[in-house]
């Protein structure tokens, strides 16, 4: 890897770049501390603070995200969903999967429910259409899919709504390798009061049922 490729890699990994910069600052501060104690101490102090910040940010990220982001990517099916009492009930599609018609920031999109996926995932076109930006501190994660390992960018969905379920401030990834497929993962399902499968029907029970999407 040449110098240009190294800089490109560090631009895609800001936490790593922060850590590398902090180590460089600590080393530089130590080198000039003898000649200029005050300046050297200041540079070392800034480097140490940066190292602590990188460590804390990494801990926060690991706490929010777990490993094993495996996404199943079957063919697109036609979802059926209805609200019964306090439950959203989704019939299994002919392809053997559960599909949801949802709205992201008010825009309608179709999602595959994948209990094997840790995070909710958006295709690039969906993220662009629903105006879901990547996080300000850009960070990539590697994800395993049926088509192999892909690089995805962390993002946050302001509001995702379907049936009587509304999820706000939801962690997600924007994954180019998904094609046009969007995935609802366990980080959304775990917010619910409960969820279960009854025969060929997925039953989702929110903690606070909302007005059904599309109705007043």
C-alpha positions as CSV (number, residue, x, y, z in Angstrom):
1,X,0.0,0.0,0.0
2,X,1.5,3.3,-1.1
3,X,1.2,6.7,0.7
4,X,-1.8,7.8,-1.4
5,X,-3.7,4.6,-0.7
6,X,-2.9,4.9,3.0
7,X,-4.4,8.4,3.1
8,X,-7.4,7.2,1.2
9,X,-7.9,4.4,3.7
10,X,-7.6,6.7,6.7
11,X,-10.2,9.0,5.2
12,X,-12.6,6.1,5.2
13,X,-11.7,5.2,8.8
14,X,-11.9,8.4,10.9
15,X,-11.5,6.7,14.2
16,X,-8.3,5.0,13.1
17,X,-7.1,8.3,11.6
18,X,-7.8,10.0,14.9
19,X,-5.9,7.3,16.8
20,X,-2.9,7.5,14.4
21,X,-2.9,11.3,14.7
22,X,-3.0,11.1,18.4
23,X,-0.1,8.7,18.6
24,X,1.9,11.0,16.3
25,X,1.1,14.0,18.5
26,X,2.2,12.2,21.7
27,X,5.4,11.1,20.0
28,X,6.1,14.6,18.6
29,X,5.4,16.2,22.0
30,X,7.8,13.9,23.7
31,X,10.6,14.7,21.1
32,X,10.3,18.4,21.6
33,X,9.5,18.4,25.3
34,X,13.1,18.6,26.3
35,X,13.8,21.7,24.2
36,X,10.4,23.4,24.8
37,X,8.7,21.8,27.8
38,X,5.6,23.9,27.7
39,X,4.9,23.4,24.0
40,X,5.9,19.7,24.1
41,X,3.6,19.1,27.1
42,X,0.7,20.8,25.3
43,X,1.1,18.7,22.2
44,X,1.4,15.5,24.3
45,X,-1.7,16.5,26.3
46,X,-3.7,17.1,23.1
47,X,-2.5,13.7,21.8
48,X,-3.5,11.9,24.9
49,X,-7.0,13.6,24.8
50,X,-7.4,12.5,21.2
51,X,-6.4,8.9,22.2
52,X,-9.1,8.9,24.9
53,X,-11.6,10.3,22.5
54,X,-10.9,7.6,19.9
55,X,-11.2,5.0,22.6
56,X,-14.5,6.3,23.9
57,X,-16.0,6.7,20.4
58,X,-15.0,3.1,19.6
59,X,-16.6,1.8,22.8
60,X,-19.8,3.7,22.0
61,X,-19.8,2.3,18.5
62,X,-19.3,-1.3,19.7
63,X,-22.0,-0.8,22.3
64,X,-24.5,0.2,19.6
65,X,-23.4,-2.3,17.0
66,X,-22.7,-6.0,17.5
67,X,-20.9,-8.4,15.2
68,X,-22.5,-10.9,12.9
69,X,-24.3,-8.6,10.4
70,X,-25.5,-11.3,8.1
71,X,-28.2,-10.3,5.6
72,X,-30.2,-12.6,3.6
73,X,-31.1,-11.2,0.2
74,X,-33.9,-13.2,-1.4
75,X,-35.9,-12.1,-4.4
76,X,-38.4,-9.2,-4.0
77,X,-41.9,-10.3,-2.8
78,X,-45.2,-8.6,-2.3
79,X,-45.9,-7.9,1.4
80,X,-49.2,-8.0,3.1
81,X,-49.7,-6.3,6.4
82,X,-52.6,-5.2,8.5
83,X,-53.2,-3.7,12.0
84,X,-55.4,-5.8,14.3
85,X,-55.9,-4.2,17.7
86,X,-52.5,-3.3,19.0
87,X,-50.7,-5.6,16.6
88,X,-49.3,-5.3,13.1
89,X,-49.7,-8.6,11.3
90,X,-47.6,-9.4,8.2
91,X,-48.4,-12.4,6.0
92,X,-45.6,-14.5,4.6
93,X,-44.9,-13.8,0.9
94,X,-44.8,-16.6,-1.7
95,X,-41.0,-16.5,-1.5
96,X,-41.1,-17.6,2.2
97,X,-40.1,-14.2,3.6
98,X,-41.9,-11.4,5.4
99,X,-42.0,-8.0,3.6
100,X,-43.1,-4.7,5.0
101,X,-44.3,-1.6,3.3
102,X,-42.9,1.2,5.4
103,X,-42.2,5.0,5.2
104,X,-38.8,6.5,5.9
105,X,-39.1,10.2,6.7
106,X,-42.5,10.1,4.9
107,X,-41.3,8.3,1.8
108,X,-42.6,4.8,1.0
109,X,-40.3,1.9,0.6
110,X,-40.4,-1.9,0.9
111,X,-38.4,-3.8,3.5
112,X,-37.4,-7.4,4.1
113,X,-37.7,-8.5,7.8
114,X,-34.5,-10.4,8.6
115,X,-34.0,-11.6,12.1
116,X,-30.5,-12.6,11.2
117,X,-29.5,-9.0,10.5
118,X,-28.2,-7.0,13.5
119,X,-28.9,-3.7,11.9
120,X,-31.5,-2.2,9.7
121,X,-30.0,-1.6,6.2
122,X,-30.9,0.7,3.3
123,X,-30.0,0.6,-0.3
124,X,-28.1,3.6,-1.7
125,X,-31.2,4.7,-3.7
126,X,-33.5,4.5,-0.7
127,X,-31.1,6.5,1.5
128,X,-30.9,9.1,-1.2
129,X,-34.6,9.3,-1.9
130,X,-35.5,9.4,1.8
131,X,-32.6,11.9,2.5
132,X,-30.9,9.6,5.1
133,X,-27.3,10.9,5.5
134,X,-24.4,9.0,6.7
135,X,-23.1,9.9,10.2
136,X,-21.1,13.1,10.4
137,X,-18.2,11.0,11.7
138,X,-18.0,8.7,8.7
139,X,-17.4,5.1,9.7
140,X,-17.5,2.0,7.5
141,X,-18.4,-1.5,8.6
142,X,-17.9,-4.7,6.7
143,X,-21.1,-6.8,6.3
144,X,-21.6,-10.4,5.1
145,X,-24.4,-10.9,2.6
146,X,-25.6,-13.6,0.2
147,X,-23.4,-11.9,-2.4
148,X,-20.3,-11.8,-0.3
149,X,-18.7,-9.2,2.1
150,X,-19.6,-5.6,1.4
151,X,-18.6,-2.2,2.9
152,X,-21.4,-0.2,4.4
153,X,-21.6,3.3,5.9
154,X,-23.3,4.0,9.2
155,X,-26.3,6.2,9.2
156,X,-29.3,7.2,11.3
157,X,-33.0,7.2,10.3
158,X,-35.1,10.0,11.8
159,X,-38.3,8.1,11.5
160,X,-39.4,4.7,10.1
161,X,-43.1,4.0,10.2
162,X,-45.2,1.0,9.2
163,X,-48.6,-0.4,10.4
164,X,-48.9,0.9,14.0
165,X,-45.1,0.8,14.6
166,X,-43.0,4.0,14.6
167,X,-39.2,3.9,15.2
168,X,-37.3,7.1,15.6
169,X,-33.6,7.9,15.7
170,X,-32.8,4.4,14.4
171,X,-29.3,3.2,13.6
172,X,-28.9,1.8,10.1
173,X,-26.3,1.2,7.4
174,X,-26.3,2.3,3.8
175,X,-25.0,-0.7,1.8
176,X,-24.3,-0.5,-2.0
177,X,-24.2,-4.3,-2.2
178,X,-27.9,-4.6,-1.3
179,X,-29.1,-3.5,-4.8
180,X,-32.6,-2.2,-4.3
181,X,-33.3,-4.3,-1.2
182,X,-33.9,-2.7,2.2
183,X,-33.7,-4.8,5.4
184,X,-35.3,-4.4,8.9
185,X,-32.9,-5.9,11.4
186,X,-33.0,-6.8,15.1
187,X,-32.1,-3.3,16.3
188,X,-35.7,-2.3,15.3
189,X,-37.4,-5.6,16.4
190,X,-35.7,-5.4,19.8
191,X,-37.4,-2.0,20.4
192,X,-40.9,-3.7,20.2
193,X,-42.8,-4.9,23.2
194,X,-42.8,-8.3,21.5
195,X,-42.7,-10.1,18.1
196,X,-43.5,-13.6,17.1
197,X,-44.3,-15.8,14.2
198,X,-47.7,-17.6,14.1
199,X,-47.7,-20.0,11.3
200,X,-47.3,-17.9,8.2
201,X,-47.8,-14.6,9.9
202,X,-45.3,-12.3,11.6
203,X,-46.9,-10.4,14.6
204,X,-45.3,-7.2,15.8
205,X,-46.5,-5.6,19.0
206,X,-45.1,-2.1,19.7
207,X,-44.8,-0.6,23.2
208,X,-46.8,2.4,22.2
209,X,-49.1,1.6,19.1
210,X,-49.4,4.5,16.7
211,X,-52.0,5.5,14.2
212,X,-51.7,3.1,11.2
213,X,-49.5,4.5,8.5
214,X,-51.6,6.2,5.8
215,X,-54.6,6.8,8.1
216,X,-55.5,9.8,10.2
